[in-house]
Amino acid sequence: MKRLGVTAYSLLCGWFLLGYLHTRLTVPVKITEFGVGTVLLFFLLLGLFGYVRRWKYNDLSALSVVVIWGVDQYFEHWQPLIWGAPQARVDRYYQYFKNTIRIFPPNPHRIVPDLFHTVIGVLVLICVFLLLHNIIALLRARPAAGVSRSGGTQG
């Protein structure tokens, strides 16, 4: 499962990096602009570096980045799909993402994410699940303080 989690995290990083290319997947982001996207890119790449260097607790930091990003994605793209949004917000959203690729047609009363954000949403969910699994496995492999692996207390 560890390898699967690293693969999913790598796919998430790679897919996010596509946003920095000039494609129709999303609105192009300039890497020279310092904003939330640039900070997120830094922490994603730091997590990827941690996997390459085999940092023991990298899953914890990667999970925190992915969860924070997932919450942001939820409020920006998924909450307005589920619960609707004010018409002005819907209009701004569709105007901003007007040239992106869509797999679902726009809805006049709800924000329907484009292909780029749909894939990000799926990858974020997969990463959260796999990272949590890896963290639980790591914690189970660590004996509690004062308890031997055989279950008795050390004295």
PyMOL commands that set and color helices and strands:
alter all, ss='L'
color gray80, all
select helices_A, chain A and resi 2-20+36-52+58-83+87-96+115-141
alter helices_A, ss='H'
color red, helices_A
deselect
rebuild
show_as cartoon
